[in-house]
Amino acid sequence: MIITAAAVFLFLYSGDVSYAAADMDDQYGVYYRHGRVFGKVIEYDLSRDLVVVFGSVFVSEPGGQWRLVESRKFHMVNPVGNDLRQTLAAAVGRTVGVDGQLKVWPGQKEEVLAASSVDFQDYRIDTPPWYAFGVTVRPEKIYKFNLNSVNDFVDILSGLQQAADIPQKVRLTGDGVGELQNRIAGQVPADRKLIARVRNEMEEKWNEKWCVTRNDQVSNQLRAGVGGWQFYQGLLGYGNCYVSGAPAMRRDVTAFMNAVRPGGGTPEESGRAVMCAYVTAERDREGHIVKVTASGALYDSVTDLMEAMKNPTRLNLETWRLEGWGREEAEAMEGNLCWLSGNRVLVYETDQKTGRSYLVDQYFALDRYITREGFDNVLDVYKGVIGEG
């Protein structure tokens, strides 16, 4: 039985479907059924003898029919026999259909297909890289927000700060953190508006994902991060995610912030970026702020930011004039290390005689900010809010 065009349609458009009664089950509640996985081979891990396939899983029905169980998910396949093992190990990046015995454990999210045969399909499945930041609930489960751009790191954490009115100028004590956690948890009836803001922020940008890991090393990275904040990289599915690395935890973020110092010039580069920088302000004779400058580390890609977190010894230091601030924002940022999200803007004028353009101004257009105290407060408060249930 070969699944081709029908599998492609189901892969693209179907949602989750529950398992039917098992063909067999044992004394431990594990049940088995003839199954098939259709999708793209992502990785073969020799140490666990597992192939990760991104696609759809089917189970056989009476009359030779296949029933879709779940699609757009990372599935674990255990090759039975050395020839099949070598074939699948060499098939990374290709689309396959794998038949075998599907094993499902009670209370577990993931199933394993003991594969006995494979056929190849001429169908392209895109798996763009995925990055996220969140709390590792268990080694196999995370609660995160996606980093579709580097600015998401600052924008989303700043949104949490604003939703819960978390202080930006002072570091909260343990009692202060606990008080805010109680308010978010709904233990203070008068805080309905705060609770609604936080709920809306979390529901819009955060979700829970079960994880399939690349190998034991990555599993150990997640295990080391349980209960705390962590960066993730890999691939994103509908039912779960594939984690190829969890390279940095909160202690790495702290070490990065400690390493940041003012310095660097203002290169002729434009586009979205984040800064972790010291902010200074200039005032006129009346004491009004007339100019705000940020000097520190700047990154315009998620991969570069994550690499800096892992190794903060060679930071990309730049200095930019900030625009888009108000008096309240400038006073909150002044003299502090801040996370900034915005856009680098270059202004050109054209020489009427020569027709050539030349740079006349450049600045960092500020969208969102969060001070280091506010940043640490956000991580402290929400770490206690996020977890099982």
Order of alpha helices (4+ residues) and beta strands (2+ residues): alpha-beta-beta-beta-beta-alpha-beta-beta-beta-beta-alpha-alpha-alpha-beta-alpha-beta-beta-alpha-beta-beta-alpha-beta-alpha-beta-beta-alpha
